[in-house]
Structures are given as structure tokens and as C-alpha cells.
Amino acid sequence: MIMRITWGKIRPGMWDKFEKLWNDFAAETEDTEGLLGRWLARDNDQQDAGYSLTLWSSAEALKAYEAERPIYEKMKECFVGQFVTTNCDVNGMHLKGLRSIIDQTSKS
């Protein structure tokens, strides 16, 4: 598995717009082959910064996605200019607590 982690700084006052655009994009691309999950996390200390994480079945699936889908153009306007993406091999995972949250959410 591969995790793609992106950190970015958002223009002051644009987080809500960015979050909506991110969620819209996530919904549009949720059936992407090899995409296992996606998260958006807002930094607690820097309210105009956050992380986007995606989990992929393989490096090949991520490369295919990156070749066809550059960054969502509408989100670009939200960034101040600080934007870093790193691809990582997933070498460990423990999801016990997360599994119970997912199970509860899917029952509602």
C-alpha cells in the first residue's frame, strides 16, 4: 500500500471554501481504481494549514491517478504557495478503533 500525504497552507479565511472543494473533489473521484481511502485534516495549531491523505492499493494505481488527474484546479486558488506532497510505503497499520467508528457510521 501507498499513502500520499499532502500538506498545504490555505489563504486566510478560505478554509471553509477549500474544505467544500476538497469534499466535492473527493466525491467526484471516489470510484478511482486503486483508491482505498481519503482524509482531510485541519491543523489545530495553524488553522489555515492542513493535510490531505490518500491510501492506494499500489504505486501503479497512484501513478495512473496522478497522470490523469492533476490537482483539482479550483483548489489551487486556496493555497498560499506552501504545498508539499510525499508518497510513502505503508509499513504498519493498526485500525482497531477506526474499524469500530466506521462500523457505527455505516449502520446509521
ZAGU-139189 format. One record per residue: residue number from 1; chain; y, x, z of N, C-alpha, C in turn. Coordinates in pm, 1 decimal, padded with zeros to 6 digits. Atoms other than C-alpha are relative to their C-alpha. Layout:
(NUM,A,(Y,X,Z),(Y,X,Z),(Y,X,Z)),
...
END
This chain:
(1,A,(-00117.7,00083.2,00000.0),(00000.0,00000.0,00000.0),(00124.5,00088.1,00000.0)),
(2,A,(-00128.6,-00067.9,00008.4),(00357.6,00099.8,-00065.1),(00107.2,-00089.5,00062.1)),
(3,A,(-00114.6,00073.3,-00052.9),(00664.9,-00004.5,00131.1),(00126.9,00058.1,-00060.0)),
(4,A,(-00130.2,-00039.6,00054.2),(01004.1,00007.5,-00036.9),(00104.4,-00041.0,00103.6)),
(5,A,(-00100.2,00025.4,-00103.0),(01285.5,00037.5,00217.6),(00136.6,00032.7,-00058.5)),
(6,A,(-00135.5,-00021.0,00049.0),(01646.5,-00005.9,00112.4),(00097.0,-00025.9,00114.0)),
(7,A,(-00107.7,00016.2,-00097.4),(01942.3,00045.3,00345.0),(00128.9,-00006.6,-00078.6)),
(8,A,(-00128.2,00009.5,00067.9),(02286.1,-00063.0,00239.8),(00109.1,-00047.9,00092.7)),
(9,A,(-00118.7,00042.8,-00073.8),(02635.3,-00115.4,00372.3),(00067.9,-00107.4,-00083.9)),
(10,A,(-00058.3,00115.5,00066.5),(02790.4,-00450.7,00285.0),(00150.8,-00003.3,00026.5)),
(11,A,(-00145.1,00013.3,-00017.5),(03161.3,-00513.1,00229.9),(00028.5,-00090.3,00120.2)),
(12,A,(-00033.1,00082.6,-00117.1),(03321.8,-00651.2,00547.9),(00021.4,-00146.7,-00040.3)),
(13,A,(-00014.4,00143.3,00021.5),(03295.9,-01028.8,00563.3),(-00087.5,-00058.6,-00109.9)),
(14,A,(00082.3,00049.6,00111.2),(03040.4,-01054.4,00279.5),(-00148.0,-00015.5,00035.1)),
(15,A,(00142.8,00007.1,-00034.4),(02714.9,-01057.8,00477.9),(-00060.1,-00135.5,-00034.5)),
(16,A,(00057.5,00132.4,00026.2),(02664.5,-01435.0,00450.3),(-00027.1,-00020.1,-00149.5)),
(17,A,(00019.8,00010.4,00144.5),(02711.0,-01423.4,00072.0),(-00117.5,00086.6,-00043.3)),
(18,A,(00109.5,-00090.5,00033.7),(02479.0,-01123.2,00044.8),(-00133.9,-00060.3,00041.9)),
(19,A,(00124.7,00058.2,-00049.5),(02213.3,-01294.3,00256.8),(-00046.3,-00114.9,-00088.8)),
(20,A,(00036.4,00110.8,00089.3),(02222.2,-01605.5,00035.8),(-00051.1,00053.6,-00133.8)),
(21,A,(00043.8,-00058.8,00126.7),(02198.0,-01395.3,-00281.5),(-00137.4,00065.2,00015.1)),
(22,A,(00128.0,-00065.2,-00024.4),(01911.1,-01194.0,-00130.4),(-00111.7,-00104.5,00005.7)),
(23,A,(00101.2,00105.5,-00013.0),(01721.0,-01511.7,-00036.4),(-00025.8,-00070.5,-00133.0)),
(24,A,(00018.1,00060.2,00132.4),(01782.5,-01665.2,-00380.9),(-00086.0,00090.9,-00088.5)),
(25,A,(00075.4,-00097.2,00079.0),(01652.0,-01348.0,-00547.0),(-00145.1,00007.5,00047.3)),
(26,A,(00135.7,-00003.2,-00055.4),(01350.7,-01338.3,-00314.4),(-00080.8,-00120.3,-00048.4)),
(27,A,(00069.0,00120.7,00046.7),(01263.8,-01696.6,-00411.0),(-00032.1,00009.7,-00149.2)),
(28,A,(00020.5,-00013.1,00144.5),(01303.8,-01619.1,-00782.8),(-00112.8,00097.4,-00033.7)),
(29,A,(00096.6,-00106.5,00031.5),(01072.2,-01318.3,-00763.5),(-00123.9,-00002.8,00089.6)),
(30,A,(00110.3,00001.8,-00096.7),(00816.8,-01430.2,-00502.1),(-00138.0,00008.5,-00064.0)),
(31,A,(00129.8,-00005.4,00066.3),(00536.0,-01451.7,-00759.6),(-00021.4,00130.4,-00076.5)),
(32,A,(00013.1,-00129.2,00067.0),(00583.7,-01091.5,-00876.4),(-00135.9,00061.0,00031.5)),
(33,A,(00133.2,-00058.0,-00018.5),(00245.5,-00929.7,-00930.9),(00007.6,00123.5,00088.5)),
(34,A,(00008.6,-00114.3,-00090.3),(00160.5,-00688.2,-00650.5),(00093.7,-00006.5,00119.7)),
(35,A,(-00093.2,00014.4,-00113.0),(00440.2,-00802.8,-00417.2),(-00070.7,-00076.5,00112.5)),
(36,A,(00073.3,00059.4,-00112.0),(00284.4,-00874.1,-00076.4),(00092.3,-00064.3,00104.4)),
(37,A,(-00091.2,00054.8,-00100.1),(00590.3,-00947.2,00136.6),(00138.1,00059.8,-00014.1)),
(38,A,(-00139.6,-00042.2,00011.2),(00965.1,-00912.9,00171.9),(00073.4,-00039.2,00127.2)),
(39,A,(-00078.3,00023.8,-00121.2),(01202.8,-00885.1,00469.1),(00144.1,00043.4,-00023.0)),
(40,A,(-00140.1,-00042.0,-00007.2),(01579.2,-00868.6,00517.2),(00034.7,00009.1,00147.2)),
(41,A,(-00034.1,-00022.2,-00141.1),(01701.0,-00722.8,00846.6),(00145.2,00046.4,00009.2)),
(42,A,(-00140.0,-00036.8,-00022.4),(02062.6,-00705.9,00962.7),(00008.5,00092.8,00119.8)),
(43,A,(-00016.1,-00098.9,-00106.5),(02160.8,-00406.9,01172.7),(00074.8,-00063.3,00117.0)),
(44,A,(-00065.3,00057.0,-00118.6),(02250.1,-00512.4,01530.6),(00126.4,00075.1,00039.6)),
(45,A,(-00115.7,-00080.4,-00038.3),(02498.1,-00228.4,01577.6),(00107.4,00003.7,-00107.7)),
(46,A,(-00094.0,00000.6,00112.5),(02660.0,-00228.6,01232.6),(-00019.6,-00131.7,-00075.2)),
(47,A,(00019.9,00133.9,00054.6),(02696.6,-00595.2,01134.9),(00014.7,-00007.5,-00152.0)),
(48,A,(-00014.8,-00002.0,00145.5),(02787.2,-00500.9,00776.5),(-00100.1,00095.0,-00065.0)),
(49,A,(00104.6,-00085.5,00055.7),(02469.4,-00298.7,00720.2),(-00135.6,-00066.2,00024.3)),
(50,A,(00131.3,00058.6,-00018.3),(02108.2,-00392.3,00676.6),(-00105.7,00067.0,-00085.1)),
(51,A,(00117.5,-00055.0,00066.9),(01763.2,-00318.8,00540.9),(-00072.4,-00110.6,-00076.1)),
(52,A,(00089.6,00086.5,00074.4),(01553.2,-00481.3,00274.4),(-00132.1,00075.1,-00012.1)),
(53,A,(00131.5,-00062.3,00006.3),(01180.7,-00407.9,00294.2),(-00090.4,-00085.0,-00088.4)),
(54,A,(00101.2,00069.9,00078.0),(00917.1,-00497.1,00039.3),(-00131.3,00075.0,00014.2)),
(55,A,(00133.3,-00056.9,-00012.9),(00544.5,-00440.1,00067.8),(-00075.4,-00027.9,-00129.7)),
(56,A,(00064.3,00007.4,00131.3),(00345.9,-00368.9,-00250.2),(-00146.4,00040.1,00008.3)),
(57,A,(00142.6,-00031.3,00001.6),(-00023.9,-00356.4,-00327.5),(-00027.1,00141.1,-00052.4)),
(58,A,(00021.9,-00132.9,00057.6),(00016.2,-00031.3,-00524.4),(00131.7,00057.6,-00051.7)),
(59,A,(-00117.2,-00065.9,00058.8),(00264.7,00222.9,-00655.4),(00021.7,-00048.7,-00142.4)),
(60,A,(-00011.2,00048.1,00137.5),(00189.7,00096.2,-01006.0),(00069.9,-00135.7,-00005.8)),
(61,A,(-00065.1,00131.6,-00003.3),(00292.2,-00259.5,-00914.4),(00150.0,00014.3,00027.0)),
(62,A,(-00141.5,-00022.8,-00030.1),(00618.6,-00134.0,-00765.2),(00071.2,00059.8,-00121.1)),
(63,A,(-00061.8,-00061.5,00118.6),(00690.2,00083.8,-01071.4),(00021.7,-00103.3,-00110.1)),
(64,A,(-00014.0,00104.9,00101.9),(00630.1,-00213.0,-01303.8),(00116.5,-00093.0,00034.9)),
(65,A,(-00109.7,00084.9,-00046.8),(00867.1,-00426.4,-01095.9),(00134.4,00069.0,-00021.8)),
(66,A,(-00125.4,-00074.1,00014.0),(01136.3,-00155.9,-01092.7),(00039.8,00015.8,-00146.5)),
(67,A,(-00029.3,-00014.8,00142.9),(01107.5,-00112.3,-01471.0),(00056.5,-00128.5,-00059.8)),
(68,A,(-00042.8,00128.5,00054.8),(01158.4,-00483.0,-01536.8),(00116.4,-00062.5,00075.3)),
(69,A,(-00099.2,00066.6,-00083.0),(01389.5,-00581.8,-01250.7),(00089.7,00100.6,00068.3)),
(70,A,(-00095.4,-00083.7,-00073.5),(01683.8,-00359.6,-01173.6),(00061.5,-00082.4,00112.7)),
(71,A,(-00061.5,00074.3,-00110.3),(01885.4,-00452.4,-00864.7),(00067.0,-00125.9,-00053.0)),
(72,A,(-00060.8,00128.4,00033.5),(01998.7,-00810.7,-00878.6),(00150.0,00020.4,-00014.6)),
(73,A,(-00139.4,-00031.9,00032.5),(02340.0,-00776.3,-01045.1),(00100.4,-00068.3,00093.9)),
(74,A,(-00094.8,00073.5,-00085.7),(02507.0,-01041.2,-00826.5),(00013.2,00063.9,00137.7)),
(75,A,(-00006.0,-00063.5,-00131.6),(02422.4,-00844.6,-00511.3),(00083.2,00127.7,-00001.8)),
(76,A,(-00073.0,-00126.2,00010.1),(02589.4,-00526.6,-00639.2),(00142.2,-00011.3,00053.8)),
(77,A,(-00139.4,00016.3,-00043.8),(02936.2,-00665.9,-00568.7),(00014.5,-00002.3,00152.4)),
(78,A,(-00005.0,00006.4,-00146.0),(02848.2,-00698.1,-00199.6),(-00003.4,00137.1,00065.7)),
(79,A,(00016.8,-00132.1,-00059.4),(02778.6,-00327.6,-00145.4),(00129.1,00080.5,-00003.3)),
(80,A,(-00115.9,-00087.4,-00011.2),(03046.5,-00084.7,-00031.2),(-00019.9,00125.4,-00083.6)),
(81,A,(00027.4,-00121.5,00075.0),(02880.4,00203.0,-00210.0),(-00108.8,00081.5,00066.0)),
(82,A,(00108.4,-00067.4,-00069.8),(02639.0,00327.2,00052.9),(-00126.0,-00083.4,-00018.6)),
(83,A,(00119.3,00074.1,00038.2),(02294.5,00228.3,-00072.0),(-00111.4,00101.5,-00021.7)),
(84,A,(00109.1,-00097.5,00008.1),(01967.8,00420.7,-00024.4),(-00133.3,-00073.1,-00005.3)),
(85,A,(00133.7,00058.9,00010.9),(01614.9,00328.3,-00135.0),(-00104.3,00110.6,00011.2)),
(86,A,(00109.7,-00093.3,-00019.0),(01296.8,00505.7,-00025.2),(-00131.6,-00074.5,-00017.3)),
(87,A,(00134.5,00056.1,00013.3),(00937.6,00435.2,-00128.4),(-00093.7,00080.9,00088.4)),
(88,A,(00085.0,-00065.7,-00098.8),(00676.0,00512.5,00137.1),(-00143.9,-00049.6,-00011.6)),
(89,A,(00139.0,00041.7,-00015.0),(00296.6,00510.9,00160.3),(-00014.2,-00061.7,00138.6)),
(90,A,(00026.6,00062.6,-00129.6),(00184.3,00276.6,00436.7),(-00128.3,00061.3,00054.0)),
(91,A,(00114.0,-00071.1,-00057.8),(-00045.7,00479.2,00661.2),(-00051.9,-00063.3,00128.1)),
(92,A,(00045.3,00069.6,-00119.2),(-00079.7,00240.9,00950.7),(00066.8,-00136.5,00006.6)),
(93,A,(-00055.1,00134.0,-00011.1),(-00025.8,-00124.2,01032.4),(-00069.2,-00070.9,00116.1)),
(94,A,(00053.5,00083.9,-00106.6),(-00071.1,-00347.5,01333.7),(00084.4,-00126.5,00001.1)),
(95,A,(-00076.0,00123.4,00019.6),(00029.2,-00710.8,01283.3),(-00041.7,-00112.8,00094.0)),
(96,A,(00053.4,00104.6,-00087.7),(-00129.0,-00897.6,01575.0),(00106.1,-00104.8,00033.6)),
(97,A,(-00105.3,00095.6,-00034.8),(00196.1,-01056.3,01694.9),(00057.0,-00071.4,-00120.3)),
(98,A,(-00053.1,00058.4,00121.7),(00320.4,-01114.3,01342.8),(-00094.7,-00104.9,-00056.6)),
(99,A,(00097.0,00098.2,00049.1),(00000.0,-01292.0,01245.7),(00014.0,-00132.5,00073.0)),
(100,A,(-00010.3,00126.3,-00073.5),(00044.6,-01547.7,01523.8),(00129.5,-00073.4,-00035.8)),
(101,A,(-00125.9,00062.6,00041.9),(00406.8,-01611.7,01420.4),(-00017.0,-00064.2,-00137.3)),
(102,A,(00023.6,00053.4,00134.0),(00302.2,-01658.7,01057.7),(-00087.7,-00124.6,00007.9)),
(103,A,(00088.4,00116.5,-00015.3),(00022.1,-01894.3,01163.5),(00076.5,-00120.4,00052.9)),
(104,A,(-00079.8,00108.8,-00055.8),(00264.9,-02104.2,01371.3),(00095.3,-00058.5,-00103.0)),
(105,A,(-00095.8,00044.9,00100.1),(00519.0,-02119.7,01090.8),(-00068.9,-00079.9,-00110.6)),
(106,A,(00069.3,00068.2,00109.8),(00263.6,-02223.7,00828.1),(-00052.8,-00136.5,00043.1)),
(107,A,(00048.4,00130.0,-00048.8),(00145.6,-02514.5,01049.5),(00111.7,-00103.2,00008.6)),
(108,A,(-00110.9,00094.1,-00012.5),(00495.9,-02666.5,01069.5),(00028.2,-00070.9,-00129.6)),
END
